[in-house]
Amino acid sequence: MNYSRSTLTGLALMENEGVDGYLYVGSEDGKLFEVQWSRPPNDCKLEAEPRIEAEPNTVSEPSTVAEPSTVAEPSTVAEPRNAPASSGGGPLGGARIPALVAIAVAVVAVAIIGGLICLWRRRRAGLNRAVLLDEQRPSSIQEGGALDTWGIKPSRVKQLPFRILSECTDKFSEGRRIGERGAFGKVYRGSLDGKEVAIKVMTGELTDIKRRQFVAEVNTLSGLNHANRVQQVGYCVAGDQSILVYPFFTGGSLHGRLCPKAVGGGDAKAPEADQIVENPSPPLALLERLSIAFQVAKGLGYLHDAARPPIIHRDVKSSNILLGEGSGEKLHVVVADFGLAAIGERVLGTGHDHVVLTSHIGGTFGYMSPEYMLRGELSEKNDVYSYGVLVLELLTGKKVVGPAPSGLGWQTLVGWVKPFLRGGVVQSGSMEMPYLILDRCLWDQVAGDSIKKMVMNTFQLAWECVEEEYGSRPAMREIIQRIHNMFLEVGWDGLTVMMVDLENDVDDDAVTATRGLKE
């Protein structure tokens, strides 16, 4: 459709709370035409359906932590502007014909858009009805119809009955609570089939953001199979409740081990990682810390290079790293909390190192890369930056963000180590690197020259990971290889052997789980 000067290129609709609305038509020459329209008062009116309240024993408090959003679609409605006044001229009959044509086109457009509004509202109401469950069947959705509308497509995890989860947590009693309430909800400790589990219950209103976060965790985790990512036991959807079930890690989170005062207090942004350790363990040894760095690198490397499609975690931090019961070479860790992976789940389909712009940022300050935090540029290298911060945290034992030396404002861990790793400060008085920034409880373990060299090389690797220019950061596969080579140089072969054994065990478990689902 053309008007006398240019081609019309797009339509946009703005609907008021009342019965009036505005249709905006844009043209290639930058003009914006506004048409006001009205609809009958009873147009598209839908009866509200009663809302099923959650059971009294389930958590319904709103989360106090802001939730990350997924990639926002660009708005199709431009800011309203006054339509340009038409400059008339010529005979009266010649001016009337274009006006009549414009009115007819506007009426047809309004009718079409009105029909689309009706269809959209009815579909939205149908989706709300599908999410609500019969109060007499709170266990979960058996037919799967509503789950299809959510987009849940699990491949290796079971849908668990609400009744079973309620029983194993004493109806979600406070005595079963572990850690603090997080962005998603509260976590309870229970037992299923003789195994300890952590049950994460979403609290508050089932917003679209929370639903997407829930779907991201179910779909992402159920399709992954690696020794260093948390294995999902199952999930449940009951009314407005959504629940995720994971194995319980008795070692707690890495953050809790590095910062003992946080044990029992928890990190409000990582609900499944906040597992209270009743008897605080001794500080992690150097071998254990470097083993953790290696295992986390393996887990992230799997997400970036082996998962199909590749996945960006987006929230790598110490409170999202869970520790098992072992120690020394037997210590097993996993990467947890994939709720923020909703954005990264599909963005790498066009190839590695592809940068995607997002208008909403999700992550943790101090761990987020500059290009992501400041410009919303999302790529694998965001995880690499966060990983580098995590390694610095492991080796220094310092918090990622702390008060600035001046007493004004805050200083990041990356800013604190910068003079030593980039500024050339290698000695201060009688103390030299790496002792200037190494956690004091590790000094006695850096005895020989080979161990000292390995620690310095690890610091250097971490610094490369936090380079401001994302293109200068190494890929996770390169990081894995470099740490592997460092272990071989100092004779820590047992750590690499342990990793192979863990991966074989996970493969066997995956086969067993798949058979169980088929049965």
ABEGO torsion letter per residue (X at the ends): XBBAABBBABBBBBBBABABBBBBBBBAAGBBBBBBBBBBAABGBBBBBBBBBBBAABBABBBABBBBBBBBBBBABBBBBBBBBBBBEEBAAAAAAAAAAAAAAAAAAAAAAAAAAAAAAAAAAAAAAAABBBAABAAEBAAGAAAAAAGBBBAABBBBBAAAAAAAAGGGBAAABBEBBBAAEBBBBBBBGGBBBBBBBBBEBBBAAAAAAAAAAAAAAAABBBAABBBBAEBBBBEABBBBBBBBBAAEBAAAAABAAABGAEBAABAAABBBBABBBBBBBAAAAAAAAAAAAAAAAAAAAABOBBBBAGBBBAAABBBBABBEAABBBBBBGAAAAAAAAAAAAAEBGBBBBBABBBEBBGABBAAAAAAGBBBAAAAAAAAAAAAAAAAAGBBABBBBAAGBEBBBAAAAAAAAAAAGBABBEABBOAAAABBAAAAAABABAAAAAAAAAAAAAAAAAABABAAABBBAAAAAAAAAAAAAAAGBAAAAAAAAAAAAAAAAAAAAAAAAAAX
